[in-house]
Amino acid sequence: MYFLIYRVYPRILSDKSDIVELPPEIDRDKQIRRLSDTRSKVNELLLIYTIKKYKNLSAEERVVNS
């Protein structure tokens, strides 16, 4: 999940394998825009999931959850 959002693999301090560093020439503005676009997409998908889940609830469950 982390990679899908940030496009980098998380660095785990206890992991002694080779650390993949980001090249210094990466344009930070592009990275920020991509991150923002990804967050927008994730929020949209979460909203769609929530709406579908709400539609599948019975009337009694909707009252209890409201």
Predicted model as a PDB file, atoms N, CA, C, CB and O in Angstrom, pLDDT in the B-factor column:
MODEL        1                                                                  
ATOM      1  N   MET A   1       0.824  -1.185   0.000  1.00 71.00           N  
ATOM      2  CA  MET A   1       0.000   0.000   0.000  1.00 71.00           C  
ATOM      3  C   MET A   1       0.872   1.255   0.000  1.00 71.00           C  
ATOM      4  CB  MET A   1      -0.939  -0.005   1.205  1.00 71.00           C  
ATOM      5  O   MET A   1       0.576   2.216  -0.710  1.00 71.00           O  
ATOM      6  N   TYR A   2       1.927   1.250   0.778  1.00 76.00           N  
ATOM      7  CA  TYR A   2       2.818   2.409   0.869  1.00 76.00           C  
ATOM      8  C   TYR A   2       3.363   2.768  -0.509  1.00 76.00           C  
ATOM      9  CB  TYR A   2       3.979   2.130   1.847  1.00 76.00           C  
ATOM     10  O   TYR A   2       3.382   3.938  -0.892  1.00 76.00           O  
ATOM     11  N   PHE A   3       3.806   1.756  -1.252  1.00 76.00           N  
ATOM     12  CA  PHE A   3       4.375   2.009  -2.574  1.00 76.00           C  
ATOM     13  C   PHE A   3       3.344   2.614  -3.515  1.00 76.00           C  
ATOM     14  CB  PHE A   3       4.930   0.720  -3.169  1.00 76.00           C  
ATOM     15  O   PHE A   3       3.674   3.494  -4.310  1.00 76.00           O  
ATOM     16  N   LEU A   4       2.087   2.148  -3.436  1.00 76.00           N  
ATOM     17  CA  LEU A   4       1.048   2.665  -4.318  1.00 76.00           C  
ATOM     18  C   LEU A   4       0.778   4.149  -4.080  1.00 76.00           C  
ATOM     19  CB  LEU A   4      -0.232   1.873  -4.130  1.00 76.00           C  
ATOM     20  O   LEU A   4       0.443   4.881  -5.012  1.00 76.00           O  
ATOM     21  N   ILE A   5       0.922   4.582  -2.854  1.00 78.00           N  
ATOM     22  CA  ILE A   5       0.655   5.984  -2.538  1.00 78.00           C  
ATOM     23  C   ILE A   5       1.875   6.860  -2.799  1.00 78.00           C  
ATOM     24  CB  ILE A   5       0.217   6.124  -1.084  1.00 78.00           C  
ATOM     25  O   ILE A   5       1.760   7.905  -3.440  1.00 78.00           O  
ATOM     26  N   TYR A   6       3.043   6.445  -2.310  1.00 78.00           N  
ATOM     27  CA  TYR A   6       4.222   7.299  -2.360  1.00 78.00           C  
ATOM     28  C   TYR A   6       5.197   6.970  -3.487  1.00 78.00           C  
ATOM     29  CB  TYR A   6       4.935   7.215  -1.069  1.00 78.00           C  
ATOM     30  O   TYR A   6       6.141   7.727  -3.717  1.00 78.00           O  
ATOM     31  N   ARG A   7       4.993   5.874  -4.184  1.00 75.00           N  
ATOM     32  CA  ARG A   7       5.848   5.445  -5.299  1.00 75.00           C  
ATOM     33  C   ARG A   7       7.294   5.184  -4.882  1.00 75.00           C  
ATOM     34  CB  ARG A   7       5.826   6.490  -6.389  1.00 75.00           C  
ATOM     35  O   ARG A   7       8.202   5.245  -5.711  1.00 75.00           O  
ATOM     36  N   VAL A   8       7.503   4.901  -3.628  1.00 74.00           N  
ATOM     37  CA  VAL A   8       8.806   4.463  -3.121  1.00 74.00           C  
ATOM     38  C   VAL A   8       8.557   3.360  -2.118  1.00 74.00           C  
ATOM     39  CB  VAL A   8       9.613   5.647  -2.474  1.00 74.00           C  
ATOM     40  O   VAL A   8       7.495   3.292  -1.498  1.00 74.00           O  
ATOM     41  N   TYR A   9       9.533   2.507  -1.966  1.00 73.00           N  
ATOM     42  CA  TYR A   9       9.395   1.446  -0.983  1.00 73.00           C  
ATOM     43  C   TYR A   9       9.779   1.978   0.394  1.00 73.00           C  
ATOM     44  CB  TYR A   9      10.265   0.224  -1.364  1.00 73.00           C  
ATOM     45  O   TYR A   9      10.733   2.746   0.511  1.00 73.00           O  
ATOM     46  N   PRO A  10       9.056   1.584   1.433  1.00 73.00           N  
ATOM     47  CA  PRO A  10       9.400   2.081   2.765  1.00 73.00           C  
ATOM     48  C   PRO A  10      10.755   1.554   3.212  1.00 73.00           C  
ATOM     49  CB  PRO A  10       8.324   1.685   3.779  1.00 73.00           C  
ATOM     50  O   PRO A  10      11.133   0.428   2.890  1.00 73.00           O  
ATOM     51  N   ARG A  11      11.462   2.361   3.938  1.00 71.00           N  
ATOM     52  CA  ARG A  11      12.762   1.936   4.470  1.00 71.00           C  
ATOM     53  C   ARG A  11      12.541   1.429   5.880  1.00 71.00           C  
ATOM     54  CB  ARG A  11      13.811   3.105   4.448  1.00 71.00           C  
ATOM     55  O   ARG A  11      12.102   2.168   6.761  1.00 71.00           O  
ATOM     56  N   ILE A  12      12.847   0.177   6.078  1.00 72.00           N  
ATOM     57  CA  ILE A  12      12.700  -0.450   7.384  1.00 72.00           C  
ATOM     58  C   ILE A  12      14.087  -0.481   8.018  1.00 72.00           C  
ATOM     59  CB  ILE A  12      12.074  -1.898   7.275  1.00 72.00           C  
ATOM     60  O   ILE A  12      15.015  -1.072   7.465  1.00 72.00           O  
ATOM     61  N   LEU A  13      14.223   0.153   9.170  1.00 69.00           N  
ATOM     62  CA  LEU A  13      15.534   0.309   9.789  1.00 69.00           C  
ATOM     63  C   LEU A  13      16.205  -1.016  10.115  1.00 69.00           C  
ATOM     64  CB  LEU A  13      15.407   1.119  11.037  1.00 69.00           C  
ATOM     65  O   LEU A  13      17.431  -1.116  10.061  1.00 69.00           O  
ATOM     66  N   SER A  14      15.427  -2.023  10.448  1.00 72.00           N  
ATOM     67  CA  SER A  14      16.020  -3.314  10.795  1.00 72.00           C  
ATOM     68  C   SER A  14      16.441  -4.114   9.565  1.00 72.00           C  
ATOM     69  CB  SER A  14      15.042  -4.124  11.617  1.00 72.00           C  
ATOM     70  O   SER A  14      17.130  -5.126   9.694  1.00 72.00           O  
ATOM     71  N   ASP A  15      16.039  -3.677   8.385  1.00 68.00           N  
ATOM     72  CA  ASP A  15      16.385  -4.379   7.153  1.00 68.00           C  
ATOM     73  C   ASP A  15      17.780  -3.958   6.706  1.00 68.00           C  
ATOM     74  CB  ASP A  15      15.343  -4.093   6.041  1.00 68.00           C  
ATOM     75  O   ASP A  15      18.028  -2.775   6.471  1.00 68.00           O  
ATOM     76  N   LYS A  16      18.681  -4.911   6.589  1.00 66.00           N  
ATOM     77  CA  LYS A  16      20.067  -4.611   6.233  1.00 66.00           C  
ATOM     78  C   LYS A  16      20.342  -4.783   4.735  1.00 66.00           C  
ATOM     79  CB  LYS A  16      21.003  -5.500   7.028  1.00 66.00           C  
ATOM     80  O   LYS A  16      21.497  -4.714   4.314  1.00 66.00           O  
ATOM     81  N   SER A  17      19.318  -5.001   3.940  1.00 67.00           N  
ATOM     82  CA  SER A  17      19.522  -5.171   2.505  1.00 67.00           C  
ATOM     83  C   SER A  17      19.897  -3.830   1.872  1.00 67.00           C  
ATOM     84  CB  SER A  17      18.251  -5.755   1.835  1.00 67.00           C  
ATOM     85  O   SER A  17      19.879  -2.788   2.529  1.00 67.00           O  
ATOM     86  N   ASP A  18      20.230  -3.879   0.605  1.00 62.00           N  
ATOM     87  CA  ASP A  18      20.621  -2.662  -0.102  1.00 62.00           C  
ATOM     88  C   ASP A  18      19.489  -1.643  -0.064  1.00 62.00           C  
ATOM     89  CB  ASP A  18      21.009  -2.979  -1.560  1.00 62.00           C  
ATOM     90  O   ASP A  18      18.332  -1.966  -0.337  1.00 62.00           O  
ATOM     91  N   ILE A  19      19.834  -0.438   0.272  1.00 58.00           N  
ATOM     92  CA  ILE A  19      18.854   0.638   0.320  1.00 58.00           C  
ATOM     93  C   ILE A  19      18.822   1.303  -1.052  1.00 58.00           C  
ATOM     94  CB  ILE A  19      19.192   1.674   1.448  1.00 58.00           C  
ATOM     95  O   ILE A  19      19.851   1.721  -1.582  1.00 58.00           O  
ATOM     96  N   VAL A  20      17.640   1.389  -1.602  1.00 59.00           N  
ATOM     97  CA  VAL A  20      17.478   2.027  -2.895  1.00 59.00           C  
ATOM     98  C   VAL A  20      17.213   3.505  -2.651  1.00 59.00           C  
ATOM     99  CB  VAL A  20      16.324   1.368  -3.721  1.00 59.00           C  
ATOM    100  O   VAL A  20      16.171   3.886  -2.117  1.00 59.00           O  
ATOM    101  N   GLU A  21      18.163   4.318  -3.048  1.00 62.00           N  
ATOM    102  CA  GLU A  21      18.026   5.758  -2.864  1.00 62.00           C  
ATOM    103  C   GLU A  21      17.379   6.377  -4.104  1.00 62.00           C  
ATOM    104  CB  GLU A  21      19.405   6.409  -2.582  1.00 62.00           C  
ATOM    105  O   GLU A  21      17.566   5.903  -5.225  1.00 62.00           O  
ATOM    106  N   LEU A  22      16.630   7.424  -3.881  1.00 59.00           N  
ATOM    107  CA  LEU A  22      16.060   8.150  -5.007  1.00 59.00           C  
ATOM    108  C   LEU A  22      17.162   8.956  -5.683  1.00 59.00           C  
ATOM    109  CB  LEU A  22      14.899   9.075  -4.548  1.00 59.00           C  
ATOM    110  O   LEU A  22      17.998   9.557  -5.008  1.00 59.00           O  
ATOM    111  N   PRO A  23      17.167   8.970  -6.995  1.00 61.00           N  
ATOM    112  CA  PRO A  23      18.174   9.776  -7.682  1.00 61.00           C  
ATOM    113  C   PRO A  23      17.956  11.260  -7.383  1.00 61.00           C  
ATOM    114  CB  PRO A  23      18.129   9.520  -9.207  1.00 61.00           C  
ATOM    115  O   PRO A  23      16.814  11.709  -7.275  1.00 61.00           O  
ATOM    116  N   PRO A  24      19.030  12.014  -7.251  1.00 59.00           N  
ATOM    117  CA  PRO A  24      18.884  13.428  -6.892  1.00 59.00           C  
ATOM    118  C   PRO A  24      18.210  14.264  -7.970  1.00 59.00           C  
ATOM    119  CB  PRO A  24      20.229  14.011  -6.591  1.00 59.00           C  
ATOM    120  O   PRO A  24      17.697  15.344  -7.679  1.00 59.00           O  
ATOM    121  N   GLU A  25      18.203  13.783  -9.210  1.00 61.00           N  
ATOM    122  CA  GLU A  25      17.639  14.587 -10.290  1.00 61.00           C  
ATOM    123  C   GLU A  25      16.108  14.513 -10.381  1.00 61.00           C  
ATOM    124  CB  GLU A  25      18.236  14.151 -11.597  1.00 61.00           C  
ATOM    125  O   GLU A  25      15.519  15.114 -11.279  1.00 61.00           O  
ATOM    126  N   ILE A  26      15.465  13.791  -9.472  1.00 65.00           N  
ATOM    127  CA  ILE A  26      14.005  13.716  -9.514  1.00 65.00           C  
ATOM    128  C   ILE A  26      13.417  15.091  -9.234  1.00 65.00           C  
ATOM    129  CB  ILE A  26      13.473  12.677  -8.494  1.00 65.00           C  
ATOM    130  O   ILE A  26      13.803  15.773  -8.285  1.00 65.00           O  
ATOM    131  N   ASP A  27      12.502  15.468 -10.060  1.00 74.00           N  
ATOM    132  CA  ASP A  27      11.843  16.762  -9.896  1.00 74.00           C  
ATOM    133  C   ASP A  27      10.821  16.641  -8.770  1.00 74.00           C  
ATOM    134  CB  ASP A  27      11.161  17.228 -11.228  1.00 74.00           C  
ATOM    135  O   ASP A  27       9.864  15.873  -8.877  1.00 74.00           O  
ATOM    136  N   ARG A  28      11.019  17.388  -7.703  1.00 75.00           N  
ATOM    137  CA  ARG A  28      10.145  17.293  -6.528  1.00 75.00           C  
ATOM    138  C   ARG A  28       8.724  17.770  -6.841  1.00 75.00           C  
ATOM    139  CB  ARG A  28      10.725  18.113  -5.370  1.00 75.00           C  
ATOM    140  O   ARG A  28       7.763  17.254  -6.270  1.00 75.00           O  
ATOM    141  N   ASP A  29       8.583  18.740  -7.733  1.00 78.00           N  
ATOM    142  CA  ASP A  29       7.237  19.202  -8.095  1.00 78.00           C  
ATOM    143  C   ASP A  29       6.434  18.089  -8.761  1.00 78.00           C  
ATOM    144  CB  ASP A  29       7.321  20.420  -9.031  1.00 78.00           C  
ATOM    145  O   ASP A  29       5.247  17.918  -8.484  1.00 78.00           O  
ATOM    146  N   LYS A  30       7.083  17.343  -9.629  1.00 79.00           N  
ATOM    147  CA  LYS A  30       6.412  16.209 -10.275  1.00 79.00           C  
ATOM    148  C   LYS A  30       6.004  15.172  -9.236  1.00 79.00           C  
ATOM    149  CB  LYS A  30       7.328  15.565 -11.339  1.00 79.00           C  
ATOM    150  O   LYS A  30       4.900  14.630  -9.286  1.00 79.00           O  
ATOM    151  N   GLN A  31       6.893  14.906  -8.308  1.00 79.00           N  
ATOM    152  CA  GLN A  31       6.621  13.917  -7.271  1.00 79.00           C  
ATOM    153  C   GLN A  31       5.441  14.371  -6.404  1.00 79.00           C  
ATOM    154  CB  GLN A  31       7.880  13.686  -6.399  1.00 79.00           C  
ATOM    155  O   GLN A  31       4.576  13.563  -6.065  1.00 79.00           O  
ATOM    156  N   ILE A  32       5.403  15.638  -6.049  1.00 80.00           N  
ATOM    157  CA  ILE A  32       4.307  16.163  -5.235  1.00 80.00           C  
ATOM    158  C   ILE A  32       2.996  16.116  -6.009  1.00 80.00           C  
ATOM    159  CB  ILE A  32       4.608  17.603  -4.785  1.00 80.00           C  
ATOM    160  O   ILE A  32       1.963  15.752  -5.448  1.00 80.00           O  
ATOM    161  N   ARG A  33       3.022  16.477  -7.288  1.00 81.00           N  
ATOM    162  CA  ARG A  33       1.804  16.410  -8.105  1.00 81.00           C  
ATOM    163  C   ARG A  33       1.290  14.982  -8.212  1.00 81.00           C  
ATOM    164  CB  ARG A  33       2.066  16.976  -9.504  1.00 81.00           C  
ATOM    165  O   ARG A  33       0.090  14.734  -8.093  1.00 81.00           O  
ATOM    166  N   ARG A  34       2.207  14.045  -8.439  1.00 82.00           N  
ATOM    167  CA  ARG A  34       1.820  12.633  -8.554  1.00 82.00           C  
ATOM    168  C   ARG A  34       1.228  12.138  -7.241  1.00 82.00           C  
ATOM    169  CB  ARG A  34       3.033  11.762  -8.952  1.00 82.00           C  
ATOM    170  O   ARG A  34       0.239  11.406  -7.236  1.00 82.00           O  
ATOM    171  N   LEU A  35       1.828  12.536  -6.142  1.00 83.00           N  
ATOM    172  CA  LEU A  35       1.324  12.164  -4.826  1.00 83.00           C  
ATOM    173  C   LEU A  35      -0.069  12.740  -4.600  1.00 83.00           C  
ATOM    174  CB  LEU A  35       2.283  12.642  -3.729  1.00 83.00           C  
ATOM    175  O   LEU A  35      -0.951  12.055  -4.083  1.00 83.00           O  
ATOM    176  N   SER A  36      -0.263  13.971  -4.976  1.00 86.00           N  
ATOM    177  CA  SER A  36      -1.564  14.613  -4.829  1.00 86.00           C  
ATOM    178  C   SER A  36      -2.613  13.916  -5.693  1.00 86.00           C  
ATOM    179  CB  SER A  36      -1.472  16.101  -5.198  1.00 86.00           C  
ATOM    180  O   SER A  36      -3.734  13.677  -5.245  1.00 86.00           O  
ATOM    181  N   ASP A  37      -2.247  13.593  -6.929  1.00 88.00           N  
ATOM    182  CA  ASP A  37      -3.175  12.889  -7.823  1.00 88.00           C  
ATOM    183  C   ASP A  37      -3.538  11.522  -7.257  1.00 88.00           C  
ATOM    184  CB  ASP A  37      -2.561  12.733  -9.228  1.00 88.00           C  
ATOM    185  O   ASP A  37      -4.695  11.105  -7.320  1.00 88.00           O  
ATOM    186  N   THR A  38      -2.556  10.830  -6.709  1.00 88.00           N  
ATOM    187  CA  THR A  38      -2.793   9.507  -6.139  1.00 88.00           C  
ATOM    188  C   THR A  38      -3.713   9.600  -4.933  1.00 88.00           C  
ATOM    189  CB  THR A  38      -1.470   8.843  -5.744  1.00 88.00           C  
ATOM    190  O   THR A  38      -4.619   8.780  -4.784  1.00 88.00           O  
ATOM    191  N   ARG A  39      -3.496  10.586  -4.071  1.00 88.00           N  
ATOM    192  CA  ARG A  39      -4.356  10.767  -2.902  1.00 88.00           C  
ATOM    193  C   ARG A  39      -5.791  11.076  -3.329  1.00 88.00           C  
ATOM    194  CB  ARG A  39      -3.813  11.893  -2.003  1.00 88.00           C  
ATOM    195  O   ARG A  39      -6.744  10.573  -2.734  1.00 88.00           O  
ATOM    196  N   SER A  40      -5.937  11.899  -4.355  1.00 88.00           N  
ATOM    197  CA  SER A  40      -7.272  12.210  -4.855  1.00 88.00           C  
ATOM    198  C   SER A  40      -7.981  10.954  -5.351  1.00 88.00           C  
ATOM    199  CB  SER A  40      -7.191  13.245  -5.979  1.00 88.00           C  
ATOM    200  O   SER A  40      -9.163  10.742  -5.078  1.00 88.00           O  
ATOM    201  N   LYS A  41      -7.244  10.132  -6.076  1.00 91.00           N  
ATOM    202  CA  LYS A  41      -7.815   8.889  -6.598  1.00 91.00           C  
ATOM    203  C   LYS A  41      -8.204   7.947  -5.461  1.00 91.00           C  
ATOM    204  CB  LYS A  41      -6.818   8.196  -7.542  1.00 91.00           C  
ATOM    205  O   LYS A  41      -9.274   7.338  -5.496  1.00 91.00           O  
ATOM    206  N   VAL A  42      -7.344   7.825  -4.457  1.00 92.00           N  
ATOM    207  CA  VAL A  42      -7.643   6.959  -3.305  1.00 92.00           C  
ATOM    208  C   VAL A  42      -8.882   7.465  -2.574  1.00 92.00           C  
ATOM    209  CB  VAL A  42      -6.433   6.897  -2.333  1.00 92.00           C  
ATOM    210  O   VAL A  42      -9.744   6.672  -2.195  1.00 92.00           O  
ATOM    211  N   ASN A  43      -8.978   8.772  -2.373  1.00 93.00           N  
ATOM    212  CA  ASN A  43     -10.156   9.330  -1.702  1.00 93.00           C  
ATOM    213  C   ASN A  43     -11.429   9.075  -2.502  1.00 93.00           C  
ATOM    214  CB  ASN A  43      -9.978  10.832  -1.477  1.00 93.00           C  
ATOM    215  O   ASN A  43     -12.478   8.777  -1.930  1.00 93.00           O  
ATOM    216  N   GLU A  44     -11.337   9.189  -3.813  1.00 94.00           N  
ATOM    217  CA  GLU A  44     -12.492   8.917  -4.667  1.00 94.00           C  
ATOM    218  C   GLU A  44     -12.920   7.452  -4.545  1.00 94.00           C  
ATOM    219  CB  GLU A  44     -12.168   9.259  -6.136  1.00 94.00           C  
ATOM    220  O   GLU A  44     -14.111   7.163  -4.431  1.00 94.00           O  
ATOM    221  N   LEU A  45     -11.963   6.539  -4.568  1.00 94.00           N  
ATOM    222  CA  LEU A  45     -12.277   5.121  -4.448  1.00 94.00           C  
ATOM    223  C   LEU A  45     -12.866   4.788  -3.078  1.00 94.00           C  
ATOM    224  CB  LEU A  45     -11.027   4.287  -4.695  1.00 94.00           C  
ATOM    225  O   LEU A  45     -13.768   3.957  -2.977  1.00 94.00           O  
ATOM    226  N   LEU A  46     -12.362   5.433  -2.024  1.00 94.00           N  
ATOM    227  CA  LEU A  46     -12.920   5.222  -0.688  1.00 94.00           C  
ATOM    228  C   LEU A  46     -14.364   5.713  -0.612  1.00 94.00           C  
ATOM    229  CB  LEU A  46     -12.065   5.937   0.368  1.00 94.00           C  
ATOM    230  O   LEU A  46     -15.208   5.072   0.014  1.00 94.00           O  
ATOM    231  N   LEU A  47     -14.645   6.834  -1.242  1.00 95.00           N  
ATOM    232  CA  LEU A  47     -16.008   7.359  -1.261  1.00 95.00           C  
ATOM    233  C   LEU A  47     -16.946   6.410  -2.001  1.00 95.00           C  
ATOM    234  CB  LEU A  47     -16.038   8.747  -1.912  1.00 95.00           C  
ATOM    235  O   LEU A  47     -18.054   6.142  -1.537  1.00 95.00           O  
ATOM    236  N   ILE A  48     -16.506   5.905  -3.145  1.00 94.00           N  
ATOM    237  CA  ILE A  48     -17.318   4.956  -3.911  1.00 94.00           C  
ATOM    238  C   ILE A  48     -17.574   3.696  -3.082  1.00 94.00           C  
ATOM    239  CB  ILE A  48     -16.621   4.592  -5.248  1.00 94.00           C  
ATOM    240  O   ILE A  48     -18.697   3.192  -3.053  1.00 94.00           O  
ATOM    241  N   TYR A  49     -16.543   3.187  -2.412  1.00 93.00           N  
ATOM    242  CA  TYR A  49     -16.691   2.002  -1.567  1.00 93.00           C  
ATOM    243  C   TYR A  49     -17.699   2.257  -0.450  1.00 93.00           C  
ATOM    244  CB  TYR A  49     -15.333   1.593  -0.972  1.00 93.00           C  
ATOM    245  O   TYR A  49     -18.552   1.411  -0.178  1.00 93.00           O  
ATOM    246  N   THR A  50     -17.607   3.412   0.193  1.00 90.00           N  
ATOM    247  CA  THR A  50     -18.509   3.747   1.296  1.00 90.00           C  
ATOM    248  C   THR A  50     -19.949   3.851   0.813  1.00 90.00           C  
ATOM    249  CB  THR A  50     -18.081   5.060   1.958  1.00 90.00           C  
ATOM    250  O   THR A  50     -20.863   3.370   1.483  1.00 90.00           O  
ATOM    251  N   ILE A  51     -20.156   4.465  -0.324  1.00 90.00           N  
ATOM    252  CA  ILE A  51     -21.511   4.594  -0.874  1.00 90.00           C  
ATOM    253  C   ILE A  51     -22.091   3.219  -1.194  1.00 90.00           C  
ATOM    254  CB  ILE A  51     -21.504   5.477  -2.142  1.00 90.00           C  
ATOM    255  O   ILE A  51     -23.247   2.943  -0.876  1.00 90.00           O  
ATOM    256  N   LYS A  52     -21.298   2.366  -1.817  1.00 90.00           N  
ATOM    257  CA  LYS A  52     -21.776   1.012  -2.135  1.00 90.00           C  
ATOM    258  C   LYS A  52     -22.100   0.238  -0.866  1.00 90.00           C  
ATOM    259  CB  LYS A  52     -20.727   0.248  -2.961  1.00 90.00           C  
ATOM    260  O   LYS A  52     -23.118  -0.451  -0.791  1.00 90.00           O  
ATOM    261  N   LYS A  53     -21.239   0.355   0.116  1.00 88.00           N  
ATOM    262  CA  LYS A  53     -21.466  -0.344   1.381  1.00 88.00           C  
ATOM    263  C   LYS A  53     -22.743   0.165   2.045  1.00 88.00           C  
ATOM    264  CB  LYS A  53     -20.258  -0.163   2.328  1.00 88.00           C  
ATOM    265  O   LYS A  53     -23.519  -0.631   2.573  1.00 88.00           O  
ATOM    266  N   TYR A  54     -22.971   1.470   2.027  1.00 85.00           N  
ATOM    267  CA  TYR A  54     -24.153   2.065   2.635  1.00 85.00           C  
ATOM    268  C   TYR A  54     -25.422   1.592   1.912  1.00 85.00           C  
ATOM    269  CB  TYR A  54     -24.054   3.608   2.606  1.00 85.00           C  
ATOM    270  O   TYR A  54     -26.435   1.314   2.552  1.00 85.00           O  
ATOM    271  N   LYS A  55     -25.363   1.502   0.590  1.00 86.00           N  
ATOM    272  CA  LYS A  55     -26.527   1.053  -0.174  1.00 86.00           C  
ATOM    273  C   LYS A  55     -26.883  -0.391   0.137  1.00 86.00           C  
ATOM    274  CB  LYS A  55     -26.271   1.210  -1.661  1.00 86.00           C  
ATOM    275  O   LYS A  55     -28.048  -0.776   0.028  1.00 86.00           O  
ATOM    276  N   ASN A  56     -25.897  -1.198   0.523  1.00 85.00           N  
ATOM    277  CA  ASN A  56     -26.138  -2.604   0.826  1.00 85.00           C  
ATOM    278  C   ASN A  56     -26.649  -2.832   2.240  1.00 85.00           C  
ATOM    279  CB  ASN A  56     -24.880  -3.387   0.620  1.00 85.00           C  
ATOM    280  O   ASN A  56     -27.060  -3.943   2.576  1.00 85.00           O  
ATOM    281  N   LEU A  57     -26.630  -1.799   3.071  1.00 80.00           N  
ATOM    282  CA  LEU A  57     -27.140  -1.953   4.438  1.00 80.00           C  
ATOM    283  C   LEU A  57     -28.656  -1.980   4.429  1.00 80.00           C  
ATOM    284  CB  LEU A  57     -26.632  -0.817   5.346  1.00 80.00           C  
ATOM    285  O   LEU A  57     -29.301  -1.359   3.585  1.00 80.00           O  
ATOM    286  N   SER A  58     -29.203  -2.700   5.370  1.00 74.00           N  
ATOM    287  CA  SER A  58     -30.666  -2.704   5.517  1.00 74.00           C  
ATOM    288  C   SER A  58     -31.085  -1.387   6.151  1.00 74.00           C  
ATOM    289  CB  SER A  58     -31.156  -3.922   6.381  1.00 74.00           C  
ATOM    290  O   SER A  58     -30.244  -0.646   6.661  1.00 74.00           O  
ATOM    291  N   ALA A  59     -32.385  -1.091   6.122  1.00 72.00           N  
ATOM    292  CA  ALA A  59     -32.909   0.148   6.691  1.00 72.00           C  
ATOM    293  C   ALA A  59     -32.617   0.240   8.186  1.00 72.00           C  
ATOM    294  CB  ALA A  59     -34.413   0.249   6.445  1.00 72.00           C  
ATOM    295  O   ALA A  59     -32.314   1.320   8.694  1.00 72.00           O  
ATOM    296  N   GLU A  60     -32.707  -0.876   8.884  1.00 70.00           N  
ATOM    297  CA  GLU A  60     -32.426  -0.885  10.328  1.00 70.00           C  
ATOM    298  C   GLU A  60     -30.954  -0.563  10.610  1.00 70.00           C  
ATOM    299  CB  GLU A  60     -32.789  -2.256  10.935  1.00 70.00           C  
ATOM    300  O   GLU A  60     -30.644   0.194  11.530  1.00 70.00           O  
ATOM    301  N   GLU A  61     -30.066  -1.135   9.824  1.00 74.00           N  
ATOM    302  CA  GLU A  61     -28.655  -0.885  10.025  1.00 74.00           C  
ATOM    303  C   GLU A  61     -28.305   0.571   9.720  1.00 74.00           C  
ATOM    304  CB  GLU A  61     -27.829  -1.822   9.157  1.00 74.00           C  
ATOM    305  O   GLU A  61     -27.431   1.140  10.374  1.00 74.00           O  
ATOM    306  N   ARG A  62     -28.969   1.180   8.744  1.00 70.00           N  
ATOM    307  CA  ARG A  62     -28.723   2.586   8.417  1.00 70.00           C  
ATOM    308  C   ARG A  62     -29.101   3.477   9.586  1.00 70.00           C  
ATOM    309  CB  ARG A  62     -29.506   2.997   7.161  1.00 70.00           C  
ATOM    310  O   ARG A  62     -28.394   4.441   9.884  1.00 70.00           O  
ATOM    311  N   VAL A  63     -30.206   3.169  10.251  1.00 70.00           N  
ATOM    312  CA  VAL A  63     -30.644   3.993  11.384  1.00 70.00           C  
ATOM    313  C   VAL A  63     -29.651   3.861  12.538  1.00 70.00           C  
ATOM    314  CB  VAL A  63     -32.071   3.581  11.847  1.00 70.00           C  
ATOM    315  O   VAL A  63     -29.319   4.854  13.186  1.00 70.00           O  
ATOM    316  N   VAL A  64     -29.180   2.650  12.794  1.00 65.00           N  
ATOM    317  CA  VAL A  64     -28.251   2.403  13.895  1.00 65.00           C  
ATOM    318  C   VAL A  64     -26.909   3.086  13.604  1.00 65.00           C  
ATOM    319  CB  VAL A  64     -28.052   0.876  14.115  1.00 65.00           C  
ATOM    320  O   VAL A  64     -26.293   3.645  14.512  1.00 65.00           O  
ATOM    321  N   ASN A  65     -26.454   3.046  12.355  1.00 58.00           N  
ATOM    322  CA  ASN A  65     -25.161   3.604  11.997  1.00 58.00           C  
ATOM    323  C   ASN A  65     -25.183   5.120  11.815  1.00 58.00           C  
ATOM    324  CB  ASN A  65     -24.671   2.959  10.743  1.00 58.00           C  
ATOM    325  O   ASN A  65     -24.121   5.740  11.744  1.00 58.00           O  
ATOM    326  N   SER A  66     -26.330   5.712  11.739  1.00 56.00           N  
ATOM    327  CA  SER A  66     -26.417   7.160  11.513  1.00 56.00           C  
ATOM    328  C   SER A  66     -26.148   7.957  12.744  1.00 56.00           C  
ATOM    329  CB  SER A  66     -27.755   7.524  10.987  1.00 56.00           C  
ATOM    330  O   SER A  66     -26.187   9.187  12.704  1.00 56.00           O  
TER     331      SER A  66                                                      
ENDMDL                                                                          
END                                                                             
